[in-house]
């Protein structure tokens, strides 16, 4: 912490605001493990109160108590000064509390409008669902968010970031007085984050109290009135945002300063591992085929980290899935490994060629949550490790234990169920699953999405270590500081087009955003 920054008083509140909610001495345990230990928390009307802490600090547990998800706990919750004890989520909603969970809570088979008003459908004569009213209300809510989404579109066809916006619209439809937002920007682009912050300020100005949970400290410093920090299930402090700096917050969260791994940016030389020329992708849509990638070209060398930046929908993820053979569309252009053309038609082809992809959504695409760590790590290797068509559990366990040790996965053992791990450790298991295949090319899509600063540091160190060992790495990230920290070069995308490739020295947040803006600079040169 800098010496010239004044330390604000602990547990201070805005005296002019009305008290909406208090949590006093709240404790909660799971199977004898304490998740919350007599914590304190309060929220004022019209306030944006951020809650920070590492995974496992107790943030989400407290929010689930406040929103009626968990009903068995010790301590007292008060709304408007009156003690309450919610028996269900509906009880909390009736009291004016709505929550946007970190994990999406949508029905993929239903439309956007149906998801927004699920369980609260508009009825005609108390019998028939008023579809027109639901569609009109959905359009108004989406318009309030400043996004163009078809209310009749099936949610399962939307990208993760678009689904997150549907969750936000769903929460806003409740007209909540207390809005809990648990990592709402984890899948949003910078422009969408700013749009959301604008909506949050409008809501706070109308008297809505907002509890904002995020691992992104720059966001917290931008939007908060107050900041609370939890660590190991305990309340550390609550302070006004004014006068705080990032080092102070991080030290309170992890008990130490954040020292992210770093390295000297490499200069590409020698033959390339991967060459991509004029890569294109078109996918089938409701109105025919739609081009989502065109004219993408770059080279990647051993030991190099190539970052891919751009706004949501710019084609970043599609570059990775096209290379990996999982795009589900019609592809064009040329992909070469070690100078030789390859035809990658499926993820199986990619694996055989030494390519691995860590997807952006670990819970639906990266892990089998109800299986063990060993089952997850061994999945891509089952056929290779099998003997006489039978799984070799001993060999699978040995490889898993090795990956757990190498990646420092915090677990009770390789038989622990994946869903019981923290977000950061789940991400390590996903990465370990692919590293066990011994890839030459590693594709990482939002590798630190939804994990805390301590786990981020470990992931960064791992990425640098892998690059130093000669692995060629492509990283997609929506967090510009992360992209700049990790990348030797940054390829920028806008509306499916490559708009530039920046060296480490050339790259800055401002330059990336200039190139990422729609109708920005035309075509980038191959580098």
C-alpha positions in Angstrom: 0.0 0.0 0.0 1.3 3.4 -0.9 2.3 5.6 2.1 0.5 8.7 0.6 -3.0 7.0 0.5 -5.0 7.7 3.7 -6.4 4.6 5.4 -10.2 5.0 5.7 -11.9 4.1 8.9 -13.1 0.5 9.2 -16.7 -0.6 9.1 -17.8 3.0 8.2 -21.2 3.6 6.5 -22.8 6.5 4.6 -24.7 8.2 7.4 -27.2 10.0 5.1 -28.5 6.8 3.5 -31.3 4.6 4.8 -30.4 1.2 6.0 -32.0 -1.5 3.8 -30.4 -4.7 4.9 -28.2 -6.0 7.7 -26.6 -9.4 8.4 -25.4 -9.7 12.0 -23.3 -12.7 13.3 -24.2 -14.9 10.4 -22.6 -18.4 10.4 -23.0 -21.3 8.1 -21.3 -24.7 7.9 -21.3 -27.6 5.4 -20.6 -31.0 6.8 -18.6 -29.5 9.7 -16.7 -27.1 7.5 -17.4 -23.5 8.4 -18.2 -21.4 5.3 -19.2 -18.3 7.3 -18.0 -17.3 10.8 -20.2 -14.7 12.5 -19.9 -12.2 9.7 -21.3 -8.7 9.6 -22.7 -6.9 6.5 -25.1 -4.1 5.7 -26.5 -2.3 2.7 -27.8 1.2 2.4 -30.5 2.4 0.0 -29.1 3.7 -3.2 -25.7 2.2 -2.5 -23.4 0.0 -4.6 -21.6 -2.1 -1.9 -19.0 -4.4 -3.3 -18.0 -7.7 -1.6 -14.6 -9.2 -2.4 -12.6 -12.2 -1.3 -11.0 -15.3 -2.7 -13.0 -18.4 -3.8 -14.1 -20.0 -0.5 -14.1 -16.7 1.4 -17.9 -17.0 2.0 -19.2 -14.3 -0.4 -21.6 -16.5 -2.4 -22.7 -18.4 0.8 -23.8 -15.2 2.4 -25.6 -14.1 -0.8 -27.4 -17.4 -1.0 -28.6 -16.9 2.6 -29.8 -13.3 1.8 -31.6 -14.5 -1.3 -33.4 -17.5 0.4 -31.3 -20.3 -1.3 -29.9 -21.4 2.1 -32.3 -21.4 5.0 -30.3 -23.2 7.7 -27.9 -20.8 9.3 -27.1 -18.9 12.5 -27.4 -15.2 13.1 -29.9 -12.5 12.2 -31.0 -10.9 8.9 -33.0 -7.7 8.9 -34.7 -5.9 6.0 -35.8 -2.3 6.7 -34.9 -2.9 10.3 -37.2 -6.0 10.8 -35.8 -9.5 11.3 -36.6 -11.9 8.5 -35.9 -15.5 7.8 -36.7 -16.6 4.3 -38.0 -20.1 3.7 -37.4 -19.9 -0.1 -36.2 -17.8 -2.9 -39.8 -16.6 -3.5 -39.9 -15.3 0.1 -36.8 -13.2 -0.6 -38.1 -12.0 -3.9 -41.4 -11.0 -2.2 -39.2 -8.9 0.2 -37.6 -7.2 -2.7 -34.4 -9.2 -3.0 -33.2 -10.5 -6.4 -29.9 -12.3 -7.2 -28.0 -12.8 -10.4 -25.9 -15.9 -9.8 -22.4 -16.5 -11.0 -23.6 -19.7 -12.6 -26.3 -19.1 -15.2 -29.8 -20.2 -14.1 -31.6 -20.3 -17.4 -33.5 -23.0 -19.4 -31.7 -23.4 -22.7 -34.7 -24.8 -24.5 -36.9 -21.8 -23.8 -36.9 -18.4 -25.4 -35.3 -15.2 -23.9 -38.8 -13.9 -23.0 -39.9 -17.2 -21.5 -36.7 -17.3 -19.3 -37.2 -13.7 -18.1 -40.7 -14.3 -16.9 -40.4 -18.0 -16.0 -42.8 -18.8 -13.2 -44.3 -15.2 -13.4 -46.0 -15.5 -16.8 -48.4 -12.8 -17.9 -51.9 -14.4 -18.1 -55.1 -13.6 -20.0 -58.2 -14.2 -17.9 -55.9 -16.0 -15.5 -55.6 -19.0 -17.8 -53.8 -18.3 -21.1 -50.2 -17.1 -21.3 -50.1 -13.6 -22.7 -47.1 -14.0 -25.1 -47.4 -10.5 -26.6 -47.1 -8.9 -23.1 -44.1 -11.1 -22.3 -42.4 -10.2 -25.6 -43.1 -6.5 -25.3 -41.9 -6.4 -21.6 -38.8 -8.4 -22.6 -38.0 -5.9 -25.4 -38.3 -3.0 -23.0 -36.0 -4.7 -20.4 -33.4 -5.6 -23.1 -33.6 -2.1 -24.4 -33.0 -0.8 -21.0 -29.8 -2.8 -21.0 -28.9 -1.3 -24.4 -28.6 -4.7 -26.2 -30.1 -6.1 -29.3 -31.4 -9.6 -28.5 -34.5 -11.2 -30.1 -36.9 -12.0 -27.2 -38.1 -15.1 -29.2 -34.5 -16.5 -29.7 -33.9 -19.8 -27.9 -31.4 -19.1 -25.0 -29.4 -22.2 -25.8 -28.4 -20.6 -29.1 -26.9 -17.6 -27.4 -23.3 -17.1 -26.4 -22.4 -17.1 -22.7 -22.1 -13.4 -22.5 -25.5 -12.9 -24.1 -27.0 -15.4 -21.7 -25.6 -13.4 -18.8 -27.4 -10.3 -20.1 -30.6 -12.3 -20.1 -30.0 -13.1 -16.4 -29.6 -9.4 -15.7 -32.8 -8.6 -17.5 -34.6 -11.3 -15.6 -33.4 -9.8 -12.3 -34.4 -6.3 -13.3 -37.9 -7.6 -14.2 -38.5 -8.3 -10.5 -38.3 -4.6 -9.6 -36.1 -5.5 -6.7 -35.1 -3.0 -4.0 -32.1 -5.1 -3.2 -30.1 -6.5 -6.1 -27.3 -9.0 -5.6 -24.9 -9.4 -8.5 -22.5 -12.3 -8.2 -19.8 -11.9 -10.9 -22.2 -10.5 -13.5 -19.5 -9.3 -15.8 -17.4 -12.5 -16.0 -18.5 -13.1 -19.6 -19.1 -9.6 -20.8 -17.0 -7.4 -23.1 -15.6 -4.1 -21.8 -18.3 -2.2 -23.7 -21.0 -4.3 -22.2 -19.5 -3.9 -18.7 -19.7 -0.1 -19.1 -23.3 -0.4 -20.2 -24.1 -2.5 -17.1 -22.3 -0.1 -14.8 -24.5 2.7 -16.3 -27.6 0.7 -15.5 -26.3 0.0 -12.0 -25.9 3.7 -11.4 -29.4 4.5 -12.7 -30.8 1.9 -10.3 -28.8 3.2 -7.3 -30.0 6.7 -8.1 -33.6 5.4 -7.9 -32.9 4.0 -4.4 -32.0 0.4 -5.2 -29.3 -1.1 -3.0 -26.8 -3.2 -5.0 -24.5 -5.8 -3.6 -21.8 -6.4 -6.2 -19.5 -9.4 -6.1 -16.5 -9.4 -8.4 -12.9 -10.6 -8.7 -12.1 -7.7 -11.0 -10.7 -5.1 -8.7 -10.7 -2.4 -11.4 -14.4 -2.7 -11.7 -15.0 -2.6 -7.9 -12.9 0.6 -7.7 -14.9 2.1 -10.5 -18.5 1.4 -9.4 -18.5 1.0 -5.6 -19.6 3.3 -2.8 -18.2 0.9 -0.2 -16.1 -2.2 -0.3 -16.2 -5.2 2.1 -13.6 -7.9 2.2 -14.1 -11.5 3.4 -11.4 -14.0 4.0 -11.7 -17.6 5.2 -15.4 -17.1 6.0 -14.7 -14.0 8.1 -15.5 -10.3 7.6 -12.1 -8.5 7.4 -13.3 -4.9 7.0 -15.8 -2.6 5.3 -14.5 0.8 4.0 -15.6 3.6 1.7 -14.2 3.1 -1.8 -12.8 6.7 -1.8 -9.2 6.4 -0.6 -8.8 2.7 -1.2 -6.2 1.4 -3.6 -5.9 -2.0 -5.2 -2.9 -3.1 -3.1 -4.9 -2.5 0.1 -7.9 -4.6 -1.2 -5.7 -7.5 -2.4 -3.7 -7.6 0.8 -6.9 -7.9 2.8 -8.2 -10.6 0.5 -5.2 -12.9 0.4 -3.1 -11.7 3.3 -0.3 -10.6 1.0 0.3 -8.4 -2.0 -0.4 -9.7 -5.5 2.8 -10.6 -7.2 1.7 -11.9 -10.6 4.3 -13.9 -12.5 6.1 -12.0 -15.2 8.7 -12.8 -17.9 10.6 -11.1 -20.6 8.5 -10.9 -23.8 9.9 -13.2 -26.4 10.7 -12.2 -30.0 9.4 -14.8 -32.4 12.2 -16.5 -34.4 12.7 -19.7 -36.3 10.0 -21.9 -37.9 6.5 -21.6 -36.7 4.5 -24.3 -34.9 1.2 -23.0 -36.2 0.4 -21.1 -39.3 -3.1 -19.8 -40.1 -4.0 -18.3 -43.4 -7.3 -16.6 -44.4 -9.2 -18.6 -41.8 -13.0 -18.2 -42.3 -16.1 -19.7 -40.6 -19.8 -19.5 -41.5 -22.5 -21.0 -39.4 -26.2 -21.7 -40.1 -28.7 -19.3 -38.6 -32.4 -18.6 -38.7 -31.9 -16.4 -41.8 -29.4 -18.6 -43.6 -25.6 -18.9 -43.2 -23.8 -16.2 -41.3 -20.1 -15.4 -41.7 -18.5 -15.1 -38.3 -14.8 -15.2 -39.3 -13.0 -14.0 -42.4 -9.4 -13.4 -43.4 -7.7 -14.3 -40.2 -4.0 -15.0 -40.6 -1.1 -15.4 -38.1 1.9 -17.4 -37.2 2.7 -18.9 -33.7 6.1 -20.1 -32.6 7.3 -22.5 -29.9 7.3 -20.8 -26.5 5.2 -17.8 -27.7 2.0 -16.6 -26.1 -0.4 -15.0 -28.6 -3.3 -13.1 -27.1 -6.6 -12.6 -28.9 -8.6 -9.5 -28.0 -11.8 -7.9 -29.1 -15.4 -7.3 -28.1 -18.0 -10.0 -27.4 -19.0 -11.6 -30.7 -15.9 -10.4 -32.5 -14.8 -14.0 -33.4 -12.2 -14.6 -30.7 -13.6 -17.9 -29.5 -14.4 -19.0 -33.0 -10.7 -18.8 -33.9 -10.0 -21.4 -31.2 -12.9 -23.7 -32.0 -12.1 -23.6 -35.7 -8.5 -24.6 -35.1 -9.7 -27.3 -32.7 -12.3 -28.7 -35.2 -15.3 -27.9 -32.9 -16.8 -24.8 -34.6 -19.8 -26.6 -36.0 -19.8 -24.5 -39.2 -18.3 -24.4 -42.6 -14.6 -23.4 -42.5 -12.2 -22.1 -45.1 -8.5 -21.1 -45.3 -5.4 -23.1 -44.4 -4.0 -24.4 -41.2 -0.4 -25.7 -41.1 1.5 -27.4 -38.2 5.3 -27.4 -38.6 4.8 -26.1 -42.1 2.6 -29.0 -43.2 -1.1 -28.5 -44.1 -3.5 -30.3 -41.8 -7.2 -31.0 -42.1 -8.8 -30.8 -38.7 -12.4 -32.0 -38.9 -13.0 -32.8 -35.3 -11.6 -32.5 -31.8 -10.3 -36.0 -32.1 -8.2 -34.9 -35.1 -6.9 -32.0 -33.1 -5.9 -34.1 -30.1 -4.0 -36.5 -32.4 -2.1 -33.5 -33.8 -1.1 -32.3 -30.3 -3.7 -29.5 -29.9 -5.6 -28.9 -26.7 -8.5 -26.5 -26.0 -9.5 -25.2 -22.6 -13.0 -23.8 -23.2 -14.5 -20.6 -21.7 -17.2 -22.3 -19.7 -15.6 -25.0 -17.6 -18.8 -26.1 -15.9 -20.7 -27.1 -19.1 -17.9 -27.6 -21.6 -14.8 -28.4 -19.6 -15.8 -30.7 -16.7 -18.1 -33.5 -15.8 -19.0 -31.9 -12.5 -20.5 -35.0 -10.9 -17.5 -37.2 -11.7 -14.2 -37.3 -9.8 -11.0 -35.4 -10.6 -9.4 -38.6 -11.8 -12.3 -39.3 -14.2 -12.1 -35.8 -15.6 -8.3 -35.8 -16.1 -8.3 -39.3 -17.6 -11.2 -38.6 -20.0 -9.1 -37.6 -23.1 -6.7 -40.5 -22.4 -9.0 -43.4 -21.7 -8.4 -45.1 -25.0 -4.7 -44.5 -24.9 -4.3 -45.9 -21.4 -6.7 -48.8 -21.8 -5.4 -52.4 -22.0 -7.4 -55.1 -23.8 -10.3 -52.6 -24.1 -10.5 -52.2 -20.3 -9.8 -49.0 -18.4 -6.5 -49.0 -16.6 -7.6 -47.3 -13.3 -4.2 -47.6 -11.8 -2.5 -45.7 -14.7 -5.3 -43.1 -14.8 -4.9 -42.5 -11.0 -1.1 -42.1 -11.4 -1.4 -39.5 -14.2 -4.1 -37.6 -12.2 -2.0 -37.5 -9.1 0.9 -36.2 -11.1 -1.2 -33.4 -12.6 -2.7 -32.6 -9.2 0.9 -32.2 -7.8 2.2 -30.2 -10.8 -0.7 -27.8 -10.8 -1.1 -27.6 -6.9 -4.8 -28.5 -7.0 -6.2 -28.1 -3.5 -8.3 -31.2 -3.0 -8.8 -34.1 -0.6 -7.7 -36.6 -3.2 -8.1 -37.6 -6.8 -11.5 -39.2 -6.0 -13.0 -35.9 -4.9 -16.0 -34.8 -7.0 -15.2 -31.9 -9.3 -18.3 -29.9 -8.3 -17.0 -29.6 -4.7 -13.8 -27.8 -5.8 -13.4 -24.1 -5.8 -13.5 -22.3 -9.2 -9.8 -21.9 -9.4 -9.2 -25.6 -8.6 -11.8 -26.6 -11.1 -10.0 -24.6 -13.7 -6.7 -26.3 -12.8 -8.3 -29.7 -13.3 -9.5 -28.6 -16.8 -6.0 -27.4 -17.7 -4.5 -30.6 -16.2 -6.9 -32.8 -18.3 -5.4 -31.3 -21.4 -1.8 -31.1 -20.3 -2.0 -34.8 -19.6 -2.3 -35.3 -23.3 1.1 -33.6 -23.8 0.0 -31.0 -26.3 2.3 -28.9 -28.5 -0.3 -26.2 -29.0 -2.5 -25.0 -26.1 -5.6 -22.9 -26.8 -7.0 -21.1 -23.7 -10.4 -19.4 -23.8 -10.9 -17.0 -20.8 -8.6 -19.1 -18.6 -9.2 -17.1 -15.4 -12.9 -16.4 -15.8 -14.6 -16.4 -12.4 -11.6 -17.2 -10.3 -10.0 -15.1 -7.5 -6.7 -13.2 -7.6 -4.7 -15.9 -5.8 -5.8 -18.5 -8.3 -5.2 -16.1 -11.2 -1.6 -15.7 -10.1 -1.1 -19.4 -10.1 -2.6 -19.7 -13.6 -0.4 -16.9 -14.9 2.7 -18.6 -13.4 1.6 -21.9 -15.0 1.1 -20.3 -18.4 4.5 -18.6 -18.3 6.1 -21.9 -17.2 4.5 -23.8 -20.1 5.7 -21.2 -22.6 9.2 -21.4 -21.2 9.1 -25.1 -21.7 8.4 -24.5 -25.4 4.6 -24.9 -25.6 2.9 -22.6 -28.1 -0.1 -20.9 -26.5 -3.1 -18.8 -27.7 -5.0 -17.0 -25.1 -8.4 -15.3 -25.4 -9.3 -12.9 -22.6 -11.9 -10.2 -22.1 -9.7 -8.6 -19.4 -7.3 -6.2 -21.1 -4.8 -6.0 -18.2 -4.6 -9.8 -18.3 -4.2 -9.9 -22.1 -1.4 -7.3 -21.9 0.3 -9.1 -19.0 0.3 -12.5 -20.6 0.9 -11.9 -24.3 4.0 -11.6 -26.4 1.7 -10.3 -29.2 -2.0 -9.4 -29.4 -4.2 -10.2 -32.3 -7.2 -7.9 -32.3 -10.6 -8.9 -33.8 -13.7 -6.8 -34.7 -16.9 -8.1 -36.3 -15.2 -11.4 -37.4 -12.2 -9.5 -39.0 -8.6 -9.3 -37.9 -7.9 -5.7 -37.5 -4.3 -5.8 -36.3 -1.5 -7.7 -34.6 0.4 -5.7 -31.9 3.8 -6.5 -30.4 4.1 -6.5 -26.7 5.7 -3.0 -26.9 3.0 -1.6 -29.2 0.0 -3.1 -27.2 -2.0 -0.9 -24.8 -5.6 -0.9 -23.6 -6.3 2.2 -25.7 -4.8 0.7 -28.9 -6.5 -2.6 -28.5 -9.9 -0.9 -28.0 -9.3 1.3 -31.0 -8.8 -1.7 -33.2 -11.6 -3.7 -31.5 -14.2 -1.0 -32.2 -16.7 -2.0 -34.9 -15.8 -0.6 -38.3 -12.3 -0.1 -37.0 -9.0 -0.4 -38.9 -9.1 -2.7 -41.9 -7.2 -6.0 -42.1 -4.1 -6.7 -40.2 -0.8 -7.9 -41.6 0.5 -11.4 -40.9 3.2 -11.3 -38.3 
